[in-house]
Structures are given as structure tokens and as C-alpha cells.
Amino acid sequence: MLRGQGREFMEKTKYQYLEQSDQIKKLPQPPLVLPPLEKGGIIKLPDPRTIKVNSVDLIEAINRRVSVRAYSEEPLTLEELSYVLWSTQGVKEVTTRPATLRTVPSAGSRHCFEPYVLVNNVEGVPRGLYRFLAVEHSLQEVDLSGDIGERIMKACLDQRFILNAAMALILTAVRYRMMWRYTERGYRYMHLDAGHVIQNLYLCAEAIDSGVCAIAAFNDDVINEALGVDGVEQFTVYLGVLGKKR
């Protein structure tokens, strides 16, 4: 039986063990985002600056935040989906550094995530799996086959409420985008960054009468295969499902 990998990981990612980063070596910075797929239609999302949502006091949103696993059949609107994606991965500015400044913090502004969206119940958007193109603020079709939701649900250890939610935000990390600067310690940071994103998901949901449940229980290989990522250079880190409250 393998034991102690977590303890070894924490030990070996201490600063004294880190090698010189590719940034220090002056190797080229990886792209800020992955390019769109060669195939797959693109849905331009409404401008998040024009979207009206309920006004919710921050303290109230924090107090009301709970994990919700039962949802109504009411769909999200396209505007609400746009608001959710802006709140969790929205790009406010692309700097000359270059870096993206977003609606969530990230170690060194590395923003290593390529988000996927499982759409179950959103007005005007066919059910299926999409990539969120953060800079363009658009969705790109990835897999509109009828069983993609079931496959993702099964990858998440048969947590059936995933299929009853209006959507699921699935965070995949592009390894080198973080490792270029932080080497092996970057694995710590990408998981911390995922927490920032999902906390924003919980809080923004309160303004659209929705609830969220974060999911970290999944079969890594199965969900990566369902998304079409290799599981090494790009892999799933965290999920959050969102739907209208009953």
C-alpha cells in the first residue's frame, strides 16, 4: 500500500527543493489561454457589464451561502450564465506584461484554468459540454452528444444531482502555465486558485436565486477523458454545479 504521498508532496514542494523556474531561465512564457478548438460552434455571451441581477449585500450573501444539491426546473437565462462565468473567470484586462487580470485572484496572475461548462438547463443553449473562452467571453461547443452529462456524472462517482443542476463549471488546469513561473510549487497554487473561483461561484449565485455545490470527488482519468484533455498537461481540478433554488 502506498502511504505518505501527501506528506511527501508538501515536503518536496518547499522552497528549498525547488529548481530554477523557466521564467528565471528566460524561456518563453506560455500563452495566456489555449486557442479555440478547430471545430465547434461559438456562442457569444451577453456583455456582463449590461446584465442586471439582484442586489445582494455581501454579508448577506456570505451568511446565506450553503451547499445546495436540490434544484428547481427553472432554467438559467443566457444573461445569467454570462454573469456566472464573468464572476468566476471574467477577464477585466489583458496587460502588456502579458497577463490577464480577472475577477478572481491567481498566484502571479498565472490564471492556469481552462474552464468547461456542462449545460443542462440554460435558455437558448443546447444541452452539452462547452469551453468558456474567457478573453472572448464566449462558449465553444465541445461535445453535444446526448450522453455527455451522464458520463460526467458517472465520473463524479454517480452524484446524480449534477444532472439536475442548470450547469456545472469544470475547472481544468494547464500545468505549464503555472509551472513556468513556480515549478513544482505551482501544483499547490493551482489548487488554491481553484478555491478562489468556486467561492466566487457560491457568492455570485445568491444574486440570481441559485444554489451551488462544489465537487472534488471524481475519477480523474474518467472525467479527463470525457472532457477530451490528456490528464497530464491539462487536467481537472475542481467542479461546481449551479441551479435555481427550489
C-alpha positions as CSV (number, residue, x, y, z in Angstrom):
1,M,0.0,0.0,0.0
2,L,1.3,3.4,-0.9
3,R,1.5,5.8,2.0
4,G,2.6,9.3,2.7
5,Q,2.4,10.8,-0.8
6,G,0.6,13.9,0.5
7,R,3.2,14.4,3.2
8,E,6.0,13.9,0.7
9,F,4.3,16.4,-1.7
10,M,4.2,19.1,1.0
11,E,7.8,18.4,1.9
12,K,9.2,18.3,-1.6
13,T,7.4,21.5,-2.7
14,K,9.0,23.6,-0.1
15,Y,11.1,26.4,-1.5
16,Q,14.4,24.8,-0.6
17,Y,13.8,22.0,-3.0
18,L,12.6,24.0,-6.0
19,E,14.6,24.1,-9.2
20,Q,15.2,27.3,-11.1
21,S,12.0,28.2,-13.0
22,D,11.7,28.6,-16.7
23,Q,10.8,32.2,-16.2
24,I,14.1,32.8,-14.4
25,K,15.8,31.0,-17.3
26,K,14.1,33.5,-19.6
27,L,12.3,30.8,-21.6
28,P,9.2,32.0,-23.5
29,Q,6.1,32.4,-21.5
30,P,3.3,30.0,-22.4
31,P,0.1,31.5,-24.0
32,L,-2.3,33.2,-21.6
33,V,-5.1,31.0,-22.9
34,L,-5.4,28.0,-25.1
35,P,-6.7,28.7,-28.6
36,P,-10.3,27.8,-29.6
37,L,-10.8,24.3,-30.9
38,E,-10.6,23.8,-34.6
39,K,-14.2,22.6,-34.6
40,G,-17.2,23.6,-32.6
41,G,-19.7,26.4,-32.9
42,I,-19.2,29.5,-30.8
43,I,-21.9,31.3,-28.8
44,K,-21.1,34.9,-28.0
45,L,-22.3,35.6,-24.5
46,P,-24.1,38.9,-23.5
47,D,-21.8,41.7,-22.3
48,P,-21.6,41.2,-18.5
49,R,-21.5,45.0,-18.0
50,T,-25.1,45.2,-19.2
51,I,-26.6,42.4,-17.2
52,K,-28.9,43.2,-14.3
53,V,-29.0,40.9,-11.3
54,N,-30.5,41.2,-7.8
55,S,-28.7,43.4,-5.4
56,V,-27.4,41.3,-2.6
57,D,-25.4,42.6,0.4
58,L,-22.0,40.9,0.7
59,I,-22.6,40.0,4.3
60,E,-26.0,38.6,3.5
61,A,-24.5,36.5,0.6
62,I,-21.8,35.1,2.9
63,N,-24.4,34.3,5.6
64,R,-26.7,32.6,3.1
65,R,-24.0,30.5,1.4
66,V,-24.6,26.8,1.8
67,S,-24.1,23.8,-0.5
68,V,-27.3,23.1,-2.4
69,R,-27.9,19.7,-4.0
70,A,-31.6,20.0,-5.0
71,Y,-32.7,22.4,-7.7
72,S,-35.9,23.6,-9.3
73,E,-36.6,23.0,-13.0
74,E,-36.4,26.7,-13.8
75,P,-33.7,27.4,-16.4
76,L,-30.9,29.9,-16.2
77,T,-31.1,32.7,-18.8
78,L,-28.2,33.3,-21.2
79,E,-27.6,36.6,-19.3
80,E,-27.4,34.7,-16.0
81,L,-24.9,32.2,-17.5
82,S,-22.8,35.1,-18.8
83,Y,-22.9,36.7,-15.3
84,V,-21.8,33.5,-13.6
85,L,-18.9,32.9,-16.0
86,W,-17.8,36.6,-15.7
87,S,-18.0,36.4,-11.9
88,T,-15.8,33.3,-11.8
89,Q,-13.3,33.7,-14.7
90,G,-14.1,37.0,-16.3
91,V,-11.1,38.9,-17.9
92,K,-11.1,42.5,-16.9
93,E,-7.9,43.4,-18.8
94,V,-5.1,41.9,-20.8
95,T,-1.9,43.7,-19.8
96,T,1.3,44.2,-21.7
97,R,3.2,42.1,-19.1
98,P,1.5,40.0,-20.6
99,A,-1.1,38.7,-18.1
100,T,-4.9,38.5,-17.7
101,L,-6.4,40.4,-14.8
102,R,-9.6,38.6,-13.8
103,T,-12.5,38.7,-11.4
104,V,-10.7,36.2,-9.1
105,P,-7.1,36.2,-7.7
106,S,-4.4,33.9,-9.0
107,A,-0.8,33.4,-8.0
108,G,1.3,35.7,-10.1
109,S,-1.7,36.3,-12.3
110,R,-1.0,33.0,-14.0
111,H,-4.7,32.0,-14.2
112,C,-4.0,28.5,-15.3
113,F,-7.6,27.4,-15.8
114,E,-9.4,26.5,-19.0
115,P,-13.0,26.2,-17.8
116,Y,-15.5,23.8,-19.2
117,V,-19.3,24.2,-18.8
118,L,-21.8,21.4,-18.7
119,V,-25.1,22.9,-19.8
120,N,-28.2,21.1,-18.6
121,N,-30.8,23.8,-18.5
122,V,-30.0,27.2,-20.0
123,E,-32.4,29.1,-22.2
124,G,-31.2,29.1,-25.8
125,V,-28.2,26.9,-25.3
126,P,-28.4,23.2,-26.3
127,R,-27.5,20.7,-23.7
128,G,-23.9,19.6,-23.8
129,L,-20.3,20.4,-22.9
130,Y,-18.7,23.7,-23.8
131,R,-15.4,25.5,-23.2
132,F,-15.5,29.0,-21.8
133,L,-13.3,31.2,-23.9
134,A,-12.5,33.8,-21.2
135,V,-10.9,36.5,-23.3
136,E,-13.6,36.5,-25.9
137,H,-16.3,35.9,-23.3
138,S,-17.8,33.1,-25.4
139,L,-18.7,29.5,-25.3
140,Q,-17.4,26.9,-27.8
141,E,-19.1,23.6,-28.4
142,V,-17.1,20.6,-27.3
143,D,-19.5,17.7,-27.1
144,L,-23.2,17.9,-27.7
145,S,-23.8,14.1,-27.6
146,G,-26.7,13.1,-25.6
147,D,-24.7,11.1,-23.0
148,I,-22.1,13.7,-22.1
149,G,-23.9,14.7,-18.9
150,E,-24.2,11.1,-17.8
151,R,-20.6,10.5,-18.5
152,I,-19.5,13.4,-16.3
153,M,-22.0,12.4,-13.6
154,K,-20.6,8.9,-13.6
155,A,-17.0,10.3,-13.4
156,C,-18.2,12.2,-10.3
157,L,-19.0,8.9,-8.6
158,D,-22.7,8.9,-9.6
159,Q,-23.7,12.1,-7.9
160,R,-27.0,12.4,-9.7
161,F,-27.8,16.0,-8.7
162,I,-25.2,17.1,-11.3
163,L,-27.8,16.3,-14.0
164,N,-30.5,18.3,-12.2
165,A,-28.4,21.4,-11.9
166,A,-28.7,24.1,-14.7
167,M,-25.0,24.0,-15.3
168,A,-21.6,22.7,-14.0
169,L,-18.4,24.7,-14.1
170,I,-15.5,22.4,-14.5
171,L,-12.0,23.8,-13.9
172,T,-9.1,22.2,-15.8
173,A,-5.6,23.4,-15.1
174,V,-3.0,23.9,-17.8
175,R,0.1,22.7,-15.9
176,Y,2.9,24.6,-17.6
177,R,1.1,28.0,-17.4
178,M,1.6,27.8,-13.6
179,M,4.8,25.7,-13.6
180,W,6.7,28.1,-15.9
181,R,6.9,30.6,-13.0
182,Y,6.6,28.4,-9.9
183,T,8.0,24.9,-10.9
184,E,6.7,22.1,-8.6
185,R,5.2,24.5,-6.1
186,G,2.8,25.6,-8.8
187,Y,0.7,22.5,-8.1
188,R,-0.1,24.0,-4.7
189,Y,-1.1,27.3,-6.2
190,M,-3.4,25.9,-8.9
191,H,-5.5,24.1,-6.2
192,L,-5.6,27.3,-4.1
193,D,-6.7,29.3,-7.1
194,A,-9.5,26.8,-7.8
195,G,-10.9,27.5,-4.3
196,H,-11.0,31.2,-5.2
197,V,-13.0,30.5,-8.3
198,I,-15.6,28.3,-6.7
199,Q,-16.0,30.6,-3.7
200,N,-17.0,33.3,-6.3
201,L,-19.4,30.8,-7.8
202,Y,-21.1,30.3,-4.4
203,L,-21.4,34.1,-3.8
204,C,-22.5,35.2,-7.2
205,A,-25.2,32.6,-7.2
206,E,-27.1,34.4,-4.4
207,A,-27.8,37.3,-6.8
208,I,-29.7,35.0,-9.2
209,D,-31.6,33.0,-6.7
210,S,-29.4,30.0,-7.3
211,G,-27.5,27.5,-5.2
212,V,-24.1,25.8,-5.7
213,C,-22.4,22.6,-4.6
214,A,-18.7,22.2,-5.0
215,I,-17.4,18.7,-6.1
216,A,-13.9,17.4,-5.6
217,A,-14.9,13.7,-5.6
218,F,-14.3,12.4,-9.1
219,N,-12.4,9.8,-11.0
220,D,-9.6,11.9,-12.6
221,D,-9.0,9.6,-15.6
222,V,-12.7,9.2,-16.4
223,I,-13.5,12.9,-16.2
224,N,-10.4,14.0,-18.1
225,E,-11.3,11.5,-20.9
226,A,-14.9,12.9,-21.0
227,L,-13.6,16.4,-21.4
228,G,-11.0,15.4,-24.0
229,V,-7.9,16.5,-22.0
230,D,-4.8,14.5,-21.5
231,G,-4.7,14.4,-17.7
232,V,-1.0,15.4,-17.6
233,E,-0.5,18.7,-19.3
234,Q,-4.2,19.6,-18.7
235,F,-6.3,18.0,-16.0
236,T,-9.5,18.5,-14.0
237,V,-9.0,20.2,-10.6
238,Y,-12.5,21.1,-9.3
239,L,-16.2,21.4,-10.2
240,G,-19.1,23.4,-9.1
241,V,-22.7,22.8,-10.1
242,L,-25.3,25.6,-10.0
243,G,-29.1,25.7,-10.3
244,K,-32.1,27.7,-9.3
245,K,-33.2,27.1,-5.7
246,R,-36.4,25.3,-5.1
